[in-house]
Amino acid sequence: MIKRTRISVRLIAELEKAGHSVDEIVAMYPHIKHAHVYDALSYYYDHKEEIDKLIEENKEEYWIEKTKAEKWRR
């Protein structure tokens, strides 16, 4: 998380992976600064495997597949 915000490093990483620039991310979330985004991206690249796993686990397809045998899915 970016301190004193609800913006997660995962979200910043997902936005960057989607092709958004730092300027665009700051425009989307004007209460954060460029330095916050760069710090989040630095943290992401230092913990890439862990955060990529979180990104994957938060996809709808992941949960559909993971819960397909559950009774409530029927």
N, C-alpha and C positions, 0 to 999 in steps of 0.2 A: 504494500500500500504506500501511496505517496502520503507523507505525514500531513495530518490535519485535513485529509480529503477521503473520499470513498473510491478513489481511483486506484485500481490495482495494477501491479506490474504486469499481470496477465493481460489485462485490458490494453495497456500500452503496447505490449508485444503483439497482440492480435491486430491492433490498428496498424502497426508498422508492417506486419506480414501482409496485410490487406493492401499495402501500397501507399498508406498515408504518410506524409512528411511530418516532421516535428512541428512545422508551422501550422499544418492542418490540424494536428492533434491539439495544439494550444488554442486554435480558433474554435474547436469543438468544445473545449473545456477551458474557458478564459480565466478561471480561478487558479489554474496552474501555470507555471512558468516554463520556459524552454529548458532551464537547468533541471527542473523536476523530471521532464520527459527524458532528457539525456541520462540522468541518474537512474531512472527506471530501466532504460534500455541497457545501461551498463550492468545493472544487477541481473537483468534477463540473460545477457550473454555470459555472465559468470555462473549462472544457474540454469542454463538452457535446457538441459535434459529434464530437470525437475519441472520447470515451468511449461515446457512443451507437453509433458504428461498431463499437467493440469488443464492445458488448453484442449487436449484430446478428450479428456474425461468430462469436459463441460459441453461437448457437442451433443446435439440431440441424437444423432445416429448411434453414438456410443451407448447412450442410455436405453435406446430402443433395443439394441442388440443385447445389452447386459440384462435387461429385464424381460426378454421375450418369453421366457418360461414361467414367469410369475402368473399366478392365478388372476390377479386383477387386470392383466393385459388381455385376457380373453373376453 
